[in-house]
C-alpha cells in the first residue's frame, strides 16, 4: 500500500514557542508544518 505525502502547512507567528507547539500538534495530526517568524520570511520560500 502506498502512503500519500503529508499536506504542507505554513505556520506564521512571531512567538517561537507558539510556532513549536503548533508545529508539533500539526505533525502529530499528519501534516507537514513549516514555521516562519513573519509573513515576509514565509513568502520568500
DAPEPE-V855018 format. One record per backbone hydrogen bond with DSSP energy under -0.5 kcal/mol. NH is the residue of the N-H (numbers start at 1). CO is the residue of the C=O. E is the energy in kcal/mol with one decimal. If there is no record, write none. Layout:
{{NH/CO/E} {NH/CO/E}}
//
This chain:
{{9/32/-1.7} {11/9/-0.5} {11/34/-3.4} {12/10/-0.5} {13/11/-0.5} {13/36/-2.1} {16/14/-0.7} {18/15/-0.6} {19/15/-1.9} {20/16/-2.3} {21/17/-2.2} {22/18/-2.7} {23/19/-2.3} {24/20/-2.5} {25/21/-2.3} {26/22/-2.6} {27/23/-2.3} {28/24/-2.2} {29/25/-1.3} {30/27/-1.5} {31/26/-2.6} {32/7/-2.7} {33/31/-0.6} {34/9/-2.5} {36/11/-2.6} {42/38/-1.7} {43/39/-2.5} {44/40/-1.3} {45/42/-1.0}}
//
